[in-house]
Amino acid sequence: MTNDASPIDPQAQAVLDAIRQSGAPPYHTLPAAAAREFYRSARGALGLDPPEVAEIRDLQATGPHGPAPIPLRLYRPFGTVAEAVLPALVYYHGGGWVIGDLDTHDTVCRQLANRAGCAVVAVDYRLAPEHKFPAAVVDAFAALRFVAHEAGSLRIDPARLAVGGDSAGGNLATVVALLARDSAFAGLRFQVLLYPATDFQGQYESQARLADGYLLTRANQDWFRDQYLRSDADRADWRASPILAPDLAGLPPAYVMTAGFDPLSDEGQAYADRLEAAGVAVTRRQFAGQIHGFLTMGKAIGAAATALAEAGDAVKAALAA
């Protein structure tokens, strides 16, 4: 099959074939807890072994939602001396706001830390349906504020921060960047949006063309949406659909990565269009032959390492002193 005359990567097709032949149940047929366990097991089968880093530390951020803290995981890149003060990327994992956690994206965060030469702080935000929108948004922004406030003890430079994430995590990164701008938050220099979800309301050609057969099916998307949002009214809230934010001016530069066989491709490009129209510097990168979620499939899809290396290089350049 082709997308704009570009063939699907044979390795990506092999993953799709293997999933289909395995008889694995689609996410939308599972309870949330079972979907989370299935996703964890799939990441273990498809993900690369975690590379060595200099330090990993589990943290807890004070959250605005009562006594329950927000779990975080701090990574410092391989070869870093203990006393070095580093720039940092605050990273939000993907998983449709329902699945995914610190462990499912552990290797991704290690790869980004090592390539970018910066600290990475992964955020274990609250998940739906137990915690509906906007709980994940609240946690995501609280985590960024915590990192800035605790920068001294974390050996992080609060003037050189970036936010990033994949899929639902890319959505949260876009929203956090907007919240940071509107709260006059200092220090946010960059946003890394990896096949981000940006629009619950729009009608896009890629959504229609890739509605079935490419992992992130329309049925799965509808299930994630229904787990996450409180009602259809939330679809028009810019904190869920950041492409609907009235004004994108004044945001930090963005790196926007899309995948050609991903139903979210067009809305990722549309968000990049809006950023550019608002005067925000945007670097675009499309992996034309790739499917949604390929970044966590490095054992099966070689392009995952390339994509994360390029994203890490973009972060390194943006956070350079």
HELIX and SHEET records of a PDB file:
HELIX    1   1 PRO A   10  SER A   22  1                                  13    
HELIX    2   2 TYR A   27  THR A   29  5                                   3    
HELIX    3   3 ALA A   32  LEU A   46  1                                  15    
HELIX    4   4 ASP A  106  ALA A  116  1                                  11    
HELIX    5   5 ALA A  135  HIS A  149  1                                  15    
HELIX    6   6 ALA A  151  LEU A  154  1                                   4    
HELIX    7   7 ALA A  168  ASP A  182  1                                  15    
HELIX    8   8 GLU A  205  ARG A  209  1                                   5    
HELIX    9   9 ARG A  218  TYR A  228  1                                  11    
HELIX   10  10 ASP A  232  ALA A  236  5                                   5    
HELIX   11  11 PRO A  242  LEU A  244  5                                   3    
HELIX   12  12 SER A  265  ALA A  277  1                                  13    
HELIX   13  13 PHE A  294  THR A  296  5                                   3    
HELIX   14  14 ALA A  303  ALA A  318  1                                  16    
SHEET    1   A 2 THR A   2  ASN A   3  0                                        
SHEET    2   A 2 SER A   6  PRO A   7 -1                                        
SHEET    1   B 8 GLU A  55  ALA A  61  0                                        
SHEET    2   B 8 ILE A  70  ARG A  76 -1                                        
SHEET    3   B 8 ALA A 119  VAL A 123 -1                                        
SHEET    4   B 8 LEU A  86  TYR A  92  1                                        
SHEET    5   B 8 ILE A 156  ASP A 166  1                                        
SHEET    6   B 8 LEU A 188  LEU A 194  1                                        
SHEET    7   B 8 ALA A 254  PHE A 261  1                                        
SHEET    8   B 8 VAL A 282  ILE A 291  1                                        
END                                                                             
